[in-house]
Amino acid sequence: MDYLSLSRAARLAGVTRAELQRRIRRGEIATFEGSVAVVDLLRIFPSVSLSDDAALERVERIKADAQPRLPTEETALPNPQVLVSRLRGLSETLVDRISALGAADRLLQRVGDRLEKLVAEPPGELAESVRETRDWFLDAYRQLGAQPLSDQRAQLFAKDTFLRIMAANVKLIPSGHDFFVEGSESILEASVRAGLRLGYGCSSGNCGDCKARVLSGETWKIRDHDYVISEREKAMGYILTCSQTAVTDLVMEAAEATTVEDLPQQRIRASLRKLERLSPDLIALNVQTPRTQTLRFMAGQRVGLRLEAGATCELSIASCPCNGRNLWFYVRREDDDFAAAVFGDFRPGQLITVTGPKGAFVLQEDSPEPTVFIAFGDGIAPIKSLIEHAVSIDLIESFHLYWDTRYPEGHHQGQWGRALRDALDNFSFTPLASGQPSDVLAVVCADHPNLAGLRFYLAGPPSPLRGAVTILREHGVDEDLMTIEETAT
């Protein structure tokens, strides 16, 4: 029996991994070692099409630099749009050929069965039986040419072949996580974009921290690196993931950070890239790390920030780990040196030292059940990071954000929440301005009458946070299903 990874099965069926996880949890699809059977996928999603698929639309947008560099004497590749159209045409032809081959194979099996019966015929009846078999065969052959060729398995096979050309699937051992490498991005870049936490340091080929072993499949070196891999390690399949891309599907042995303790403490000299005044009392900072030193952190964590003049502050990161170079923070006007400097003459280009990460307010990635996020005030910062990571890894069945704030600027990330709500079928956003945890939880209970089976992430100042937690306990929500982060405001 043929099996597909969850990521590949979701892509072929044209649904999200979260939708596939939901059907698995409901018992509609069985899994075997993290994979699903082709027959089960076709049973639940029978309309596999080459032409109506979001994944195929996405590959239309292949970057121009995805074209390999060819020697000058070779013919240059067509532009990406032409290449995709030609590949789709070849895939459709492949569907017909595979279907025809399958039909011919079934006909040969039936011919074999008939011949077996002829062998057992009495000699006197053999001639008549041979004529009947000949007439049956000619009629079956004519029907074979007249019937539609394509079938579901052939459609799925051809579509899978098409997508394998556009994006290679990488499976990691021992975790079993997998992700896609698209275009000409490095394996490391693709893993970070997918929300996974492979080991790395400089990400530019100098330190060797991203070294991993390829167990099967083919890679291609896309950039030189100074770190030296020994001949023995090369023979064993070791590569630097920051300097190689995937040519075919890969199985790789690589270490991943699965807990906050697995992440190294880092000290990075970064700089202010952008400063946005959200209100007279709230500023959003975009801090950018050097290209060779991306911050490794888990969504929801905090870091320490230190300005050149010595002022310090510890803030939650309000952005996704999938872009560890560009970190976002919200700074509220307070009576401290750090806020005074930020609201004073702080300008893009000024240096900031980032240290961390810190904290254990992180996503429980082994828990794909429906999830409720509750943010009070500036608790939206770590919650926003969690939600962006959840969207990136596409594992949570459904999630709902409740954001209660009474600050004058209101829901300054409301447009972000509404955009996610419009783009995702499994995401809901409810902005509130109560200031009372009892009111917030009343709305949550109205939307979700049965809180059993939901997972909760709550962040905000101590007072409303404790009130919300107490109410959840009264409704029978288990402590193990609540992850909590106290913020200053």
Order of alpha helices (4+ residues) and beta strands (2+ residues): beta-alpha-alpha-beta-alpha-alpha-alpha-alpha-alpha-beta-beta-alpha-beta-beta-alpha-beta-beta-beta-beta-beta-beta-beta-beta-alpha-beta-beta-alpha-beta-alpha-beta-alpha-beta-alpha-beta
